[in-house]
């Protein structure tokens, strides 16, 4: 008798980060990149001792690095459950 070979099932690996980065995270991350670019452009303005270079630029960079980038990483949309929705009939 001939042996019947069974076909092996190929398991697909599903990334745990598949649904993590959505459009909102990407928009927040791009906003952070824009803030960093603006901050460094303000820092490069002449004269070197202007208010724009010494005060405003570091504040913009701090906001980008300390607030916006972590927000883009940690932001996750809350799931809405159907049980909490009340219907008015």
C-alpha angles and dihedrals in degrees: 000000000000118000115240112229115216119217114244116236113233113223116215115221110229115206115232088219094056096108098024101086106056131162095278092056091050093050091050091048092050089049088054091051090050090051091051092050091048091047093053092044090053090048091054095055120115133274098048094216097053124125090245093057099039105035115015098041096055090047091053091048092049091051090050096047101036102034114018102041095047089044091054090051098043101037113111126170113244116243115238115219122214092223093068095053112100120207123213112214 
